[in-house]
Amino acid sequence: MRIAIVNAPRQRGGALDCAKALGRGMESRGHRVDVFDIWTEDASRLPGYEYIVVVAESASLFRGRMPSGLSKFFSVSNGLVGKKGAAFLHKTSPFTAKALSNLMKAMEKEGMWVNWFDTLINPSQAESIGKRIGT
């Protein structure tokens, strides 16, 4: 299966190790995985993927806002309606439930069908979850 991982760190230049680890887990199951960064990549290629995974960090400590680049990234892509997807939030504060809910709402606003969501604590957990996606 062709899987796109959208890496959404809270600020430009940030990198989420969990996104890379999630990709390693998926590749170990034979999936073809490409990682996109919301700050530097173009989302016009996303409709060509069968499954879209978003790994994000909350942009605020208490409000659970998503990075501003995420909405801009999705606005460029067309044809995401009906795509299956997964929402993962890198745990950076104790208030992750609202942020995860906001991430799923942002994906569903674009027409994606979120069938998996979770909070990622560390890269080893992300890799083990990646091995279960698509099975």
C-alpha positions in Angstrom: 0.0 0.0 0.0 1.2 3.5 -0.7 1.2 5.5 2.5 2.0 9.3 2.9 3.2 10.4 6.3 2.6 14.1 6.9 5.0 15.4 9.5 3.5 18.5 11.2 5.9 19.9 13.9 4.8 23.0 15.7 7.4 25.2 14.1 9.4 25.4 10.9 12.5 23.3 11.0 11.3 21.0 13.7 11.4 17.3 13.1 9.4 14.6 14.7 11.4 11.4 15.3 8.0 9.6 15.8 7.1 10.2 12.2 10.3 8.6 10.9 9.8 5.6 13.3 6.2 5.2 12.3 7.4 5.0 8.7 10.1 2.4 9.5 7.4 0.2 11.1 5.2 0.5 8.0 8.1 -0.2 5.6 8.9 -3.4 7.6 5.4 -4.7 6.6 6.1 -4.1 2.9 4.4 -0.7 2.5 5.8 2.1 0.4 6.1 5.1 2.6 6.9 8.8 1.8 7.3 11.5 4.4 6.1 15.0 3.8 7.0 18.0 5.9 4.2 20.7 6.1 6.7 23.5 6.2 8.8 22.6 3.1 6.8 20.2 0.9 4.0 20.5 -1.5 0.7 18.6 -0.8 -0.3 18.3 -4.4 0.9 14.7 -4.6 -1.2 13.5 -1.6 -4.2 12.3 -3.7 -1.9 9.6 -5.2 -1.6 7.8 -1.9 -4.0 5.2 -0.5 -3.5 6.0 3.1 -2.6 9.4 4.7 -1.0 9.5 8.2 -0.6 12.8 10.0 1.8 13.1 12.9 1.5 16.4 14.6 2.6 18.4 17.6 0.2 20.8 19.4 1.1 24.5 18.7 -0.2 25.6 22.1 0.2 24.1 25.5 -3.4 24.4 26.7 -5.7 25.1 23.7 -4.7 22.2 21.5 -4.2 24.3 18.4 -2.6 22.7 15.3 0.4 24.2 13.6 -0.7 27.0 11.1 1.2 25.2 8.3 -1.1 22.2 8.5 -4.2 24.0 7.2 -2.1 25.7 4.5 -0.7 22.3 3.5 -4.1 20.7 3.2 -5.5 23.7 1.2 -3.1 23.0 -1.6 -4.2 19.4 -2.1 -7.3 18.4 -3.9 -8.9 15.0 -4.0 -8.6 13.9 -0.4 -12.3 13.2 -0.1 -12.9 9.6 0.9 -9.2 8.8 1.6 -8.5 6.7 4.7 -6.2 8.2 7.2 -4.7 8.1 10.7 -4.1 10.9 13.2 -1.2 10.8 15.6 -0.3 13.4 18.1 3.2 13.6 19.6 2.6 14.0 23.4 4.3 17.2 24.5 1.9 18.2 27.3 -0.6 16.6 29.6 -3.5 18.2 27.6 -3.4 16.1 24.4 -7.0 15.0 24.1 -8.2 18.4 22.7 -5.3 18.6 20.4 -5.9 15.1 19.0 -9.6 16.0 18.5 -8.6 19.2 16.6 -6.2 17.2 14.4 -9.0 14.7 13.5 -11.4 17.6 12.8 -8.9 19.2 10.5 -8.5 15.9 8.6 -12.2 15.3 8.4 -12.8 18.8 7.2 -10.7 17.9 4.1 -12.9 14.9 3.6 -10.6 12.2 4.9 -12.0 9.2 6.9 -9.9 8.9 10.1 -10.0 5.2 11.1 -7.0 5.2 13.5 -5.9 7.8 16.1 -3.5 7.7 19.0 -1.0 9.6 21.1 2.7 8.9 20.5 5.0 9.0 23.4 8.3 7.9 22.0 9.8 6.5 18.7 9.8 2.9 19.8 6.0 3.0 20.4 5.5 4.7 17.1 7.4 2.0 15.3 5.4 -0.8 16.9 2.1 1.0 15.9 3.5 1.4 12.3 3.8 -2.4 12.1 0.1 -2.7 12.7 -1.1 -0.2 10.2 -2.4 -1.7 7.0 -2.9 -5.2 8.4 
